[in-house]
Amino acid sequence: MYKYGFQNYFEADFAAFYPEVMEGEHWINVYLNFDLSRQTKLPADLHDPSALVVFDRDGEVQDFIVHDEGVDCEYKFTDREKQQVLSYIKEQNLI
């Protein structure tokens, strides 16, 4: 993850996911709480990260959003982290 402006860059390795899927008229929102590997160290300003992945009704990813303590924050996922999240969603047939 990294903060806007490419500050506080680090690569998270996810150890476990805890999903919640919410379907709306136009979107499918996948909320993911997760456990991080022991090797992943969070920066001091990121306390309880989680993910929101937004899909359209055709199953295409529209956005990856990092939440901290349940709300949008200034961090973004790296491409490698997005791939880990998306692989989990596909393996579990969440959408």
N, CA, C and O atoms as a GROMACS GRO file, in nm:
protein
  380
    1MET      N    1   0.085  -0.116   0.000
    1MET     CA    2   0.000   0.000   0.000
    1MET      C    3   0.090   0.123   0.000
    1MET      O    4   0.208   0.117   0.036
    2TYR      N    5   0.033   0.230  -0.039
    2TYR     CA    6   0.107   0.355  -0.037
    2TYR      C    7   0.007   0.468  -0.022
    2TYR      O    8  -0.109   0.458  -0.061
    3LYS      N    9   0.056   0.574   0.037
    3LYS     CA   10  -0.024   0.694   0.057
    3LYS      C   11  -0.020   0.778  -0.070
    3LYS      O   12   0.079   0.773  -0.144
    4TYR      N   13  -0.125   0.855  -0.096
    4TYR     CA   14  -0.125   0.945  -0.212
    4TYR      C   15   0.008   1.020  -0.216
    4TYR      O   16   0.060   1.061  -0.112
    5GLY      N   17   0.061   1.037  -0.336
    5GLY     CA   18   0.191   1.100  -0.352
    5GLY      C   19   0.304   1.000  -0.338
    5GLY      O   20   0.421   1.037  -0.333
    6PHE      N   21   0.268   0.870  -0.332
    6PHE     CA   22   0.363   0.759  -0.321
    6PHE      C   23   0.447   0.768  -0.194
    6PHE      O   24   0.566   0.738  -0.196
    7GLN      N   25   0.383   0.808  -0.085
    7GLN     CA   26   0.448   0.814   0.045
    7GLN      C   27   0.415   0.686   0.122
    7GLN      O   28   0.314   0.621   0.095
    8ASN      N   29   0.500   0.651   0.219
    8ASN     CA   30   0.479   0.537   0.309
    8ASN      C   31   0.453   0.407   0.234
    8ASN      O   32   0.365   0.330   0.272
    9TYR      N   33   0.528   0.382   0.129
    9TYR     CA   34   0.510   0.262   0.047
    9TYR      C   35   0.550   0.137   0.124
    9TYR      O   36   0.654   0.134   0.189
   10PHE      N   37   0.467   0.033   0.116
   10PHE     CA   38   0.501  -0.099   0.166
   10PHE      C   39   0.415  -0.201   0.093
   10PHE      O   40   0.309  -0.167   0.040
   11GLU      N   41   0.460  -0.326   0.090
   11GLU     CA   42   0.385  -0.434   0.027
   11GLU      C   43   0.324  -0.520   0.137
   11GLU      O   44   0.397  -0.575   0.219
   12ALA      N   45   0.195  -0.532   0.138
   12ALA     CA   46   0.127  -0.616   0.236
   12ALA      C   47   0.112  -0.757   0.181
   12ALA      O   48   0.081  -0.777   0.063
   13ASP      N   49   0.133  -0.853   0.268
   13ASP     CA   50   0.102  -0.992   0.238
   13ASP      C   51  -0.016  -1.031   0.326
   13ASP      O   52  -0.010  -1.020   0.448
   14PHE      N   53  -0.123  -1.076   0.263
   14PHE     CA   54  -0.245  -1.109   0.336
   14PHE      C   55  -0.241  -1.254   0.381
   14PHE      O   56  -0.206  -1.343   0.303
   15ALA      N   57  -0.278  -1.278   0.507
   15ALA     CA   58  -0.277  -1.413   0.562
   15ALA      C   59  -0.416  -1.476   0.561
   15ALA      O   60  -0.429  -1.598   0.546
   16ALA      N   61  -0.519  -1.396   0.576
   16ALA     CA   62  -0.657  -1.446   0.576
   16ALA      C   63  -0.751  -1.332   0.539
   16ALA      O   64  -0.722  -1.215   0.565
   17PHE      N   65  -0.865  -1.368   0.479
   17PHE     CA   66  -0.966  -1.270   0.442
   17PHE      C   67  -1.098  -1.305   0.508
   17PHE      O   68  -1.128  -1.422   0.533
   18TYR      N   69  -1.178  -1.202   0.536
   18TYR     CA   70  -1.310  -1.218   0.594
   18TYR      C   71  -1.406  -1.131   0.512
   18TYR      O   72  -1.416  -1.011   0.536
   19PRO      N   73  -1.475  -1.192   0.416
   19PRO     CA   74  -1.553  -1.115   0.320
   19PRO      C   75  -1.698  -1.088   0.362
   19PRO      O   76  -1.757  -1.160   0.442
   20GLU      N   77  -1.751  -0.981   0.306
   20GLU     CA   78  -1.893  -0.950   0.311
   20GLU      C   79  -1.930  -0.895   0.174
   20GLU      O   80  -1.871  -0.798   0.128
   21VAL      N   81  -2.028  -0.957   0.109
   21VAL     CA   82  -2.069  -0.916  -0.025
   21VAL      C   83  -2.205  -0.847  -0.015
   21VAL      O   84  -2.298  -0.899   0.046
   22MET      N   85  -2.214  -0.729  -0.076
   22MET     CA   86  -2.339  -0.654  -0.078
   22MET      C   87  -2.372  -0.619  -0.223
   22MET      O   88  -2.295  -0.552  -0.291
   23GLU      N   89  -2.486  -0.667  -0.268
   23GLU     CA   90  -2.528  -0.642  -0.406
   23GLU      C   91  -2.630  -0.529  -0.410
   23GLU      O   92  -2.727  -0.527  -0.335
   24GLY      N   93  -2.604  -0.435  -0.500
   24GLY     CA   94  -2.696  -0.325  -0.524
   24GLY      C   95  -2.751  -0.335  -0.664
   24GLY      O   96  -2.728  -0.434  -0.734
   25GLU      N   97  -2.824  -0.235  -0.704
   25GLU     CA   98  -2.886  -0.236  -0.837
   25GLU      C   99  -2.782  -0.236  -0.948
   25GLU      O  100  -2.798  -0.306  -1.048
   26HIS      N  101  -2.674  -0.157  -0.930
   26HIS     CA  102  -2.574  -0.142  -1.035
   26HIS      C  103  -2.437  -0.199  -0.998
   26HIS      O  104  -2.355  -0.225  -1.086
   27TRP      N  105  -2.411  -0.219  -0.869
   27TRP     CA  106  -2.278  -0.255  -0.822
   27TRP      C  107  -2.283  -0.376  -0.730
   27TRP      O  108  -2.385  -0.405  -0.668
   28ILE      N  109  -2.171  -0.445  -0.725
   28ILE     CA  110  -2.150  -0.550  -0.625
   28ILE      C  111  -2.029  -0.504  -0.544
   28ILE      O  112  -1.919  -0.490  -0.597
   29ASN      N  113  -2.050  -0.481  -0.416
   29ASN     CA  114  -1.943  -0.437  -0.328
   29ASN      C  115  -1.895  -0.555  -0.245
   29ASN      O  116  -1.974  -0.623  -0.180
   30VAL      N  117  -1.764  -0.578  -0.249
   30VAL     CA  118  -1.704  -0.683  -0.168
   30VAL      C  119  -1.617  -0.613  -0.063
   30VAL      O  120  -1.515  -0.552  -0.095
   31TYR      N  121  -1.660  -0.625   0.061
   31TYR     CA  122  -1.584  -0.571   0.173
   31TYR      C  123  -1.498  -0.683   0.230
   31TYR      O  124  -1.547  -0.794   0.253
   32LEU      N  125  -1.371  -0.654   0.252
   32LEU     CA  126  -1.280  -0.756   0.303
   32LEU      C  127  -1.203  -0.704   0.423
   32LEU      O  128  -1.124  -0.611   0.412
   33ASN      N  129  -1.228  -0.765   0.537
   33ASN     CA  130  -1.136  -0.748   0.648
   33ASN      C  131  -1.029  -0.853   0.626
   33ASN      O  132  -1.055  -0.955   0.562
   34PHE      N  133  -0.910  -0.830   0.677
   34PHE     CA  134  -0.804  -0.927   0.653
   34PHE      C  135  -0.703  -0.927   0.766
   34PHE      O  136  -0.689  -0.831   0.842
   35ASP      N  137  -0.634  -1.038   0.774
   35ASP     CA  138  -0.517  -1.050   0.860
   35ASP      C  139  -0.395  -1.035   0.772
   35ASP      O  140  -0.392  -1.084   0.659
   36LEU      N  141  -0.294  -0.968   0.825
   36LEU     CA  142  -0.169  -0.950   0.751
   36LEU      C  143  -0.066  -1.050   0.801
   36LEU      O  144  -0.071  -1.094   0.915
   37SER      N  145   0.029  -1.084   0.714
   37SER     CA  146   0.137  -1.173   0.756
   37SER      C  147   0.219  -1.105   0.866
   37SER      O  148   0.217  -0.983   0.881
   38ARG      N  149   0.290  -1.184   0.939
   38ARG     CA  150   0.376  -1.130   1.046
   38ARG      C  151   0.484  -1.038   0.991
   38ARG      O  152   0.532  -0.949   1.061
   39GLN      N  153   0.524  -1.060   0.867
   39GLN     CA  154   0.630  -0.978   0.806
   39GLN      C  155   0.581  -0.840   0.764
   39GLN      O  156   0.662  -0.750   0.742
   40THR      N  157   0.450  -0.823   0.751
   40THR     CA  158   0.394  -0.696   0.707
   40THR      C  159   0.389  -0.599   0.824
   40THR      O  160   0.325  -0.627   0.926
   41LYS      N  161   0.455  -0.487   0.810
   41LYS     CA  162   0.457  -0.384   0.912
   41LYS      C  163   0.378  -0.263   0.862
   41LYS      O  164   0.407  -0.210   0.754
   42LEU      N  165   0.280  -0.220   0.940
   42LEU     CA  166   0.199  -0.105   0.903
   42LEU      C  167   0.269   0.024   0.942
   42LEU      O  168   0.336   0.029   1.045
   43PRO      N  169   0.254   0.130   0.861
   43PRO     CA  170   0.303   0.260   0.904
   43PRO      C  171   0.220   0.311   1.021
   43PRO      O  172   0.108   0.265   1.043
   44ALA      N  173   0.274   0.404   1.095
   44ALA     CA  174   0.210   0.453   1.218
   44ALA      C  175   0.073   0.515   1.195
   44ALA      O  176  -0.011   0.516   1.285
   45ASP      N  177   0.048   0.567   1.074
   45ASP     CA  178  -0.080   0.635   1.049
   45ASP      C  179  -0.185   0.543   0.986
   45ASP      O  180  -0.290   0.591   0.941
   46LEU      N  181  -0.160   0.413   0.982
   46LEU     CA  182  -0.258   0.317   0.929
   46LEU      C  183  -0.284   0.215   1.039
   46LEU      O  184  -0.196   0.138   1.076
   47HIS      N  185  -0.407   0.215   1.093
   47HIS     CA  186  -0.435   0.141   1.216
   47HIS      C  187  -0.508   0.009   1.193
   47HIS      O  188  -0.468  -0.094   1.248
   48ASP      N  189  -0.613   0.010   1.115
   48ASP     CA  190  -0.696  -0.108   1.094
   48ASP      C  191  -0.742  -0.113   0.949
   48ASP      O  192  -0.859  -0.087   0.920
   49PRO      N  193  -0.650  -0.146   0.856
   49PRO     CA  194  -0.688  -0.143   0.715
   49PRO      C  195  -0.782  -0.256   0.676
   49PRO      O  196  -0.780  -0.364   0.734
   50SER      N  197  -0.864  -0.227   0.577
   50SER     CA  198  -0.953  -0.325   0.516
   50SER      C  199  -0.973  -0.282   0.370
   50SER      O  200  -0.918  -0.181   0.326
   51ALA      N  201  -1.051  -0.359   0.297
   51ALA     CA  202  -1.066  -0.332   0.154
   51ALA      C  203  -1.212  -0.325   0.114
   51ALA      O  204  -1.297  -0.392   0.173
   52LEU      N  205  -1.239  -0.244   0.014
   52LEU     CA  206  -1.366  -0.244  -0.058
   52LEU      C  207  -1.330  -0.260  -0.205
   52LEU      O  208  -1.254  -0.180  -0.260
   53VAL      N  209  -1.386  -0.363  -0.268
   53VAL     CA  210  -1.366  -0.382  -0.410
   53VAL      C  211  -1.503  -0.370  -0.476
   53VAL      O  212  -1.597  -0.442  -0.441
   54VAL      N  213  -1.512  -0.279  -0.572
   54VAL     CA  214  -1.639  -0.251  -0.638
   54VAL      C  215  -1.638  -0.314  -0.777
   54VAL      O  216  -1.546  -0.293  -0.856
   55PHE      N  217  -1.742  -0.394  -0.805
   55PHE     CA  218  -1.759  -0.458  -0.934
   55PHE      C  219  -1.887  -0.407  -0.998
   55PHE      O  220  -1.982  -0.370  -0.929
   56ASP      N  221  -1.888  -0.404  -1.132
   56ASP     CA  222  -2.014  -0.377  -1.200
   56ASP      C  223  -2.092  -0.507  -1.210
   56ASP      O  224  -2.042  -0.612  -1.169
   57ARG      N  225  -2.211  -0.503  -1.263
   57ARG     CA  226  -2.298  -0.620  -1.270
   57ARG      C  227  -2.243  -0.728  -1.365
   57ARG      O  228  -2.288  -0.842  -1.360
   58ASP      N  229  -2.148  -0.692  -1.451
   58ASP     CA  230  -2.084  -0.789  -1.540
   58ASP      C  231  -1.964  -0.855  -1.475
   58ASP      O  232  -1.899  -0.940  -1.536
   59GLY      N  233  -1.934  -0.818  -1.349
   59GLY     CA  234  -1.822  -0.877  -1.278
   59GLY      C  235  -1.688  -0.813  -1.304
   59GLY      O  236  -1.584  -0.868  -1.268
   60GLU      N  237  -1.689  -0.696  -1.366
   60GLU     CA  238  -1.565  -0.624  -1.394
   60GLU      C  239  -1.530  -0.533  -1.276
   60GLU      O  240  -1.617  -0.463  -1.222
   61VAL      N  241  -1.404  -0.534  -1.237
   61VAL     CA  242  -1.359  -0.450  -1.126
   61VAL      C  243  -1.368  -0.304  -1.168
   61VAL      O  244  -1.322  -0.265  -1.275
   62GLN      N  245  -1.429  -0.222  -1.082
   62GLN     CA  246  -1.438  -0.079  -1.106
   62GLN      C  247  -1.344   0.000  -1.015
   62GLN      O  248  -1.294   0.106  -1.053
   63ASP      N  249  -1.320  -0.053  -0.894
   63ASP     CA  250  -1.233   0.021  -0.802
   63ASP      C  251  -1.188  -0.068  -0.687
   63ASP      O  252  -1.259  -0.159  -0.644
   64PHE      N  253  -1.069  -0.040  -0.638
   64PHE     CA  254  -1.014  -0.097  -0.516
   64PHE      C  255  -0.996   0.019  -0.419
   64PHE      O  256  -0.928   0.116  -0.452
   65ILE      N  257  -1.055   0.010  -0.302
   65ILE     CA  258  -1.048   0.120  -0.206
   65ILE      C  259  -0.995   0.067  -0.073
   65ILE      O  260  -1.044  -0.033  -0.021
   66VAL      N  261  -0.894   0.134  -0.020
   66VAL     CA  262  -0.842   0.100   0.112
   66VAL      C  263  -0.923   0.175   0.215
   66VAL      O  264  -0.943   0.296   0.204
   67HIS      N  265  -0.970   0.104   0.316
   67HIS     CA  266  -1.036   0.165   0.431
   67HIS      C  267  -0.943   0.154   0.550
   67HIS      O  268  -0.865   0.060   0.560
   68ASP      N  269  -0.951   0.250   0.639
   68ASP     CA  270  -0.882   0.242   0.768
   68ASP      C  271  -0.986   0.268   0.874
   68ASP      O  272  -1.053   0.372   0.873
   69GLU      N  273  -1.000   0.176   0.964
   69GLU     CA  274  -1.103   0.182   1.068
   69GLU      C  275  -1.242   0.200   1.007
   69GLU      O  276  -1.327   0.270   1.062
   70GLY      N  277  -1.264   0.134   0.891
   70GLY     CA  278  -1.396   0.130   0.829
   70GLY      C  279  -1.432   0.243   0.736
   70GLY      O  280  -1.543   0.245   0.682
   71VAL      N  281  -1.341   0.338   0.714
   71VAL     CA  282  -1.372   0.451   0.624
   71VAL      C  283  -1.258   0.468   0.523
   71VAL      O  284  -1.145   0.426   0.546
   72ASP      N  285  -1.292   0.533   0.410
   72ASP     CA  286  -1.191   0.560   0.307
   72ASP      C  287  -1.072   0.632   0.369
   72ASP      O  288  -1.088   0.713   0.461
   73CYS      N  289  -0.954   0.601   0.317
   73CYS     CA  290  -0.835   0.670   0.368
   73CYS      C  291  -0.746   0.709   0.251
   73CYS      O  292  -0.782   0.689   0.135
   74GLU      N  293  -0.631   0.765   0.282
   74GLU     CA  294  -0.542   0.816   0.178
   74GLU      C  295  -0.452   0.710   0.116
   74GLU      O  296  -0.372   0.741   0.028
   75TYR      N  297  -0.464   0.586   0.160
   75TYR     CA  298  -0.380   0.480   0.106
   75TYR      C  299  -0.445   0.416  -0.014
   75TYR      O  300  -0.567   0.418  -0.030
   76LYS      N  301  -0.361   0.358  -0.100
   76LYS     CA  302  -0.406   0.284  -0.218
   76LYS      C  303  -0.334   0.150  -0.218
   76LYS      O  304  -0.226   0.136  -0.161
   77PHE      N  305  -0.395   0.052  -0.282
   77PHE     CA  306  -0.333  -0.079  -0.296
   77PHE      C  307  -0.231  -0.078  -0.409
   77PHE      O  308  -0.249  -0.009  -0.510
   78THR      N  309  -0.124  -0.155  -0.392
   78THR     CA  310  -0.029  -0.176  -0.501
   78THR      C  311  -0.090  -0.278  -0.597
   78THR      O  312  -0.188  -0.344  -0.564
   79ASP      N  313  -0.031  -0.291  -0.715
   79ASP     CA  314  -0.080  -0.389  -0.812
   79ASP      C  315  -0.071  -0.530  -0.756
   79ASP      O  316  -0.162  -0.611  -0.778
   80ARG      N  317   0.036  -0.561  -0.684
   80ARG     CA  318   0.052  -0.695  -0.627
   80ARG      C  319  -0.055  -0.723  -0.521
   80ARG      O  320  -0.108  -0.834  -0.514
   81GLU      N  321  -0.086  -0.625  -0.440
   81GLU     CA  322  -0.192  -0.641  -0.340
   81GLU      C  323  -0.329  -0.658  -0.406
   81GLU      O  324  -0.409  -0.740  -0.362
   82LYS      N  325  -0.355  -0.582  -0.509
   82LYS     CA  326  -0.480  -0.596  -0.584
   82LYS      C  327  -0.493  -0.738  -0.638
   82LYS      O  328  -0.601  -0.796  -0.634
   83GLN      N  329  -0.384  -0.792  -0.688
   83GLN     CA  330  -0.387  -0.927  -0.743
   83GLN      C  331  -0.417  -1.030  -0.634
   83GLN      O  332  -0.493  -1.124  -0.658
   84GLN      N  333  -0.359  -1.013  -0.515
   84GLN     CA  334  -0.388  -1.104  -0.404
   84GLN      C  335  -0.536  -1.101  -0.368
   84GLN      O  336  -0.599  -1.205  -0.349
   85VAL      N  337  -0.590  -0.981  -0.359
   85VAL     CA  338  -0.732  -0.963  -0.324
   85VAL      C  339  -0.821  -1.023  -0.432
   85VAL      O  340  -0.914  -1.097  -0.401
   86LEU      N  341  -0.794  -0.991  -0.556
   86LEU     CA  342  -0.876  -1.039  -0.667
   86LEU      C  343  -0.868  -1.191  -0.680
   86LEU      O  344  -0.968  -1.256  -0.709
   87SER      N  345  -0.751  -1.247  -0.659
   87SER     CA  346  -0.737  -1.394  -0.663
   87SER      C  347  -0.824  -1.459  -0.557
   87SER      O  348  -0.890  -1.559  -0.585
   88TYR      N  349  -0.825  -1.403  -0.438
   88TYR     CA  350  -0.910  -1.457  -0.331
   88TYR      C  351  -1.057  -1.450  -0.370
   88TYR      O  352  -1.130  -1.547  -0.355
   89ILE      N  353  -1.102  -1.335  -0.419
   89ILE     CA  354  -1.241  -1.317  -0.457
   89ILE      C  355  -1.282  -1.418  -0.564
   89ILE      O  356  -1.390  -1.476  -0.556
   90LYS      N  357  -1.196  -1.440  -0.661
   90LYS     CA  358  -1.228  -1.536  -0.768
   90LYS      C  359  -1.226  -1.679  -0.716
   90LYS      O  360  -1.314  -1.758  -0.749
   91GLU      N  361  -1.125  -1.713  -0.634
   91GLU     CA  362  -1.116  -1.850  -0.580
   91GLU      C  363  -1.238  -1.885  -0.495
   91GLU      O  364  -1.283  -2.000  -0.495
   92GLN      N  365  -1.292  -1.788  -0.424
   92GLN     CA  366  -1.406  -1.811  -0.336
   92GLN      C  367  -1.539  -1.790  -0.406
   92GLN      O  368  -1.645  -1.806  -0.344
   93ASN      N  369  -1.537  -1.753  -0.535
   93ASN     CA  370  -1.660  -1.728  -0.611
   93ASN      C  371  -1.752  -1.630  -0.540
   93ASN      O  372  -1.872  -1.654  -0.526
   94LEU      N  373  -1.695  -1.520  -0.495
   94LEU     CA  374  -1.774  -1.420  -0.420
   94LEU      C  375  -1.863  -1.336  -0.511
   94LEU      O  376  -1.962  -1.279  -0.465
   95ILE      N  377  -1.828  -1.327  -0.637
   95ILE     CA  378  -1.915  -1.254  -0.730
   95ILE      C  379  -1.948  -1.341  -0.849
   95ILE      O  380  -2.021  -1.298  -0.938
   0.00000   0.00000   0.00000
